[in-house]
Amino acid sequence: SVLQTLLVSQATALIPQQQFQDRQRLDFPDDRIQVAEAVMSSGGLKLVVTNNIPIIMEVELILPDLVDAQGSPQSFLLDSLFFGRPREIEFDLKDNVFAPADPLQMRIEYRAKTFESDTEVTIASDGEIDVEAITEELIFSRVQGSLNQIRLDIPEQERSVEFPSGLDNINIATSNLAVHITSGVGFLADVDIL
């Protein structure tokens, strides 16, 4: 007889050490900002990682698009990650450079290693490792890329114009107003003036 493929939703066994890895791409929620390269002058990243697989694990997260001052991709190692216990780890991103291969995505790679179990463990097929990334306020010293249709409001300005004395009875038929707005970031923009 031929044994057909079995799909298992849950299994209980002694688990030897396992190693696995994968890579994913995280799409940015807004395509109006497309960063080619950004240098961070301050800010940080907090990761909250929860192991929802009932076995102790070690997880390394790698962000190839985020490199430190030495040019090495940022990697975050979480060892002894116990089942159901969230772990927080904070990273200072000062002097890091964000240079994505695709300006609309960020690459994330991970390597995981389980520790050998000394008792039987029940593992479900829907078990997962949750990673929540929380960024602090990031301040950039330099940004290169494309900004498309970003709207910035300019605060209302009010100026009084004084006429020289003796011109009180002059009727002005036409007048001109010149407004000069300078971009401090070097991006082209259109200005609507009311």
Disulfide bonds with the S-S distance in Angstrom:
none
